[in-house]
Amino acid sequence: MSDTCQIELERRMVFARMQAACAWCAPSTEHIEMNCVLAEEFAKILVKEMYAPHLGCVSTGELLQEIQSRSDLAYRTVRCECPDCNRTPAGACVEG
């Protein structure tokens, strides 16, 4: 693992540890002594979940729809601009 990747992983773990520690700060759990081993395992789970790509979710579908729309738009912009012509790419039409 490169130094940059290692530094980024540690940065993520620091944030996840802070989030995991919040479980012992809630009014319903503040009387329970924090278990550091358990908190570390929570942090590992948080890092895995927070930074994993979630394929198949609505946002992924929306992203794919956006890519398709942009692709369709780019395709249309290279079409021939003759009034009654649908040939592509631009310049392939001898009528215009």
C-alpha positions in Angstrom: 0.0 0.0 0.0 1.4 3.4 -0.9 2.1 6.1 1.7 -0.8 8.2 0.3 -3.2 5.3 0.6 -2.0 4.5 4.1 -2.4 8.1 5.2 -5.9 8.3 3.8 -6.9 5.0 5.5 -5.6 6.3 8.8 -7.5 9.6 8.3 -10.7 7.7 7.7 -10.1 5.5 10.7 -9.6 8.6 13.0 -12.9 9.9 11.8 -14.6 6.5 12.2 -13.2 6.1 15.7 -14.7 9.5 16.7 -18.1 8.4 15.3 -17.9 5.1 17.0 -17.1 6.8 20.4 -20.3 8.8 20.0 -22.2 5.5 20.8 -21.0 5.9 24.4 -22.0 9.6 24.6 -25.8 9.1 24.0 -27.9 9.7 27.1 -29.0 6.0 27.1 -25.4 4.7 27.0 -23.3 7.3 28.8 -23.3 5.3 32.0 -21.7 2.3 30.2 -17.9 2.2 30.2 -16.5 2.4 26.7 -15.0 -0.8 25.3 -12.1 0.3 23.1 -11.8 -3.1 21.3 -15.5 -2.9 20.4 -15.2 0.8 19.4 -12.3 -0.1 17.1 -14.3 -2.8 15.4 -17.2 -0.4 15.0 -14.8 2.0 13.4 -13.6 -0.6 10.9 -17.2 -1.3 9.9 -17.9 2.4 9.5 -14.9 2.9 7.2 -15.9 -0.1 5.1 -19.5 1.1 4.8 -18.9 4.9 4.4 -16.4 4.6 1.6 -17.7 1.6 -0.3 -19.5 2.2 -3.6 -23.2 1.2 -3.2 -24.1 -0.2 -6.6 -27.7 -0.6 -7.4 -28.9 2.3 -5.3 -31.1 5.1 -6.6 -28.2 7.5 -6.9 -26.3 4.9 -9.1 -29.4 4.6 -11.3 -29.6 8.4 -11.6 -25.9 8.6 -12.4 -26.3 6.0 -15.2 -29.3 7.9 -16.5 -27.3 11.2 -16.5 -24.5 9.5 -18.5 -27.0 8.1 -21.0 -28.6 11.5 -21.4 -25.2 13.2 -22.0 -24.3 10.5 -24.4 -27.5 11.0 -26.3 -27.0 14.8 -26.3 -23.4 14.4 -27.6 -24.7 12.1 -30.4 -27.3 14.6 -31.4 -24.8 17.5 -31.6 -22.8 15.8 -34.3 -25.8 15.1 -36.6 -26.2 16.8 -39.9 -28.0 20.1 -39.7 -29.8 19.8 -43.1 -33.5 20.5 -42.7 -34.8 17.0 -43.5 -31.6 15.0 -43.0 -30.8 12.6 -40.1 -27.4 11.4 -41.2 -24.4 11.4 -39.0 -21.7 12.5 -38.5 -21.8 16.1 -39.5 -20.2 16.5 -42.9 -21.4 13.1 -44.2 -24.4 14.7 -45.9 -23.8 16.0 -49.4 -27.2 17.8 -49.4 -26.1 20.6 -47.1 
